[in-house]
Amino acid sequence: MDNLDEKYRSKNPFTVPDGYFESLGDRVIERVKEAGKPKRTSTLQILKPYLGLAGVFVFAMVIVQLLLPRLIDENRMLAKKVQKAPAVQEEEESIFDTDFDPSREEIIEYLSQESDVTDFLYAERR
């Protein structure tokens, strides 16, 4: 190792080309002048963010136009069902006779035939 240090100590392995530092100032000034010139921006680059925003609004409007009428139709259907509900209740009340009075056993038998086991067990507890 000592031999390598002595061998390369006297020589500098790095060199600079002749006249590099004399022309360095002129080259730096030329690059600064080139960089200082403003670049022209195109109209498309200026309008690009606004066009993107307009596209988002158009997309939102299309979605609203496609989905909103369906939701309104469903709400109208629900409103019609709500309006019909009292009439349906009156019909259901008139179905039963005042003489209809089933016994507990008849109710349990009906529930066991017409419903599942959980309803039957729930009815027995009452």
C-alpha positions in Angstrom: 0.0 0.0 0.0 2.8 2.4 0.8 4.2 1.9 -2.7 0.9 2.9 -4.3 0.5 6.1 -2.3 4.1 7.2 -3.2 3.6 6.3 -6.9 0.4 8.4 -7.4 1.2 11.2 -4.9 3.4 13.0 -7.3 1.1 12.8 -10.3 -2.3 14.4 -10.4 -4.6 12.0 -12.4 -7.2 14.8 -13.1 -6.6 17.4 -15.7 -8.5 20.3 -17.1 -8.5 21.0 -20.8 -6.4 24.0 -21.9 -8.2 27.3 -21.8 -11.2 25.9 -19.9 -11.3 28.6 -17.2 -10.6 31.4 -19.6 -13.7 30.7 -21.7 -15.9 29.6 -18.7 -17.3 33.1 -18.0 -18.3 33.6 -21.7 -20.1 30.3 -21.8 -22.0 30.9 -18.5 -23.1 34.3 -19.8 -24.4 32.8 -23.1 -26.4 30.2 -21.2 -27.9 32.8 -18.9 -29.0 34.9 -21.8 -30.6 31.9 -23.5 -32.4 30.9 -20.3 -33.5 34.5 -19.7 -35.6 34.7 -22.9 -39.2 34.0 -22.1 -40.7 31.0 -23.9 -44.0 31.5 -25.6 -46.8 29.4 -24.3 -49.4 28.2 -26.6 -53.1 28.9 -26.2 -53.7 25.2 -25.7 -51.4 25.1 -22.7 -53.2 28.1 -21.2 -56.7 26.7 -21.7 -55.9 23.1 -20.7 -57.0 23.4 -17.0 -60.2 25.1 -18.0 -61.0 22.5 -20.7 -60.5 19.8 -18.1 -62.8 21.5 -15.7 -65.4 22.0 -18.4 -65.1 18.3 -19.3 -65.8 17.3 -15.7 -68.9 19.5 -15.6 -70.2 18.0 -18.9 -69.6 14.5 -17.6 -71.5 15.3 -14.4 -74.4 16.7 -16.3 -74.6 13.7 -18.5 -74.7 11.4 -15.4 -77.3 13.6 -13.8 -79.4 13.5 -17.0 -79.3 9.8 -17.2 -79.8 8.9 -13.5 -82.0 11.7 -12.2 -85.1 10.9 -14.4 -85.0 7.3 -13.1 -84.9 8.5 -9.5 -87.7 10.9 -10.1 -89.8 8.1 -11.6 -89.1 5.9 -8.6 -90.2 8.7 -6.2 -93.4 9.2 -8.2 -94.1 5.5 -7.9 -93.5 5.6 -4.2 -95.8 8.6 -3.8 -98.5 6.8 -5.7 -98.1 3.8 -3.4 -98.3 6.0 -0.4 -101.5 7.6 -1.7 -103.0 4.2 -2.3 -102.1 2.9 1.1 -105.2 4.3 3.0 -107.6 2.8 0.4 -105.9 -0.6 0.7 -106.2 -0.4 4.5 -110.0 0.2 4.2 -110.3 -2.7 1.9 -108.4 -5.0 4.3 -110.6 -3.8 7.2 -113.7 -4.6 5.3 -112.5 -8.1 4.5 -112.9 -9.3 8.1 -116.3 -9.9 9.4 -117.2 -8.8 12.9 -118.2 -12.3 13.6 -114.7 -13.6 12.9 -113.2 -14.6 16.3 -110.7 -17.5 15.9 -109.5 -19.3 19.0 -105.9 -19.5 20.1 -105.6 -23.1 18.8 -107.0 -22.1 15.4 -104.5 -19.2 15.1 -101.6 -21.5 16.1 -102.7 -24.2 13.6 -102.9 -21.6 10.8 -99.5 -20.2 11.6 -97.9 -23.6 11.7 -99.3 -24.4 8.2 -98.7 -21.0 6.6 -95.4 -19.7 8.1 -92.0 -21.0 9.1 -91.0 -22.4 12.5 -89.8 -19.1 14.0 -93.2 -17.5 13.5 -94.9 -20.6 15.0 -92.6 -20.5 18.1 -93.1 -16.8 18.5 -96.9 -17.2 18.4 -96.8 -19.9 21.1 -95.0 -17.6 23.6 -97.8 -15.1 23.6 
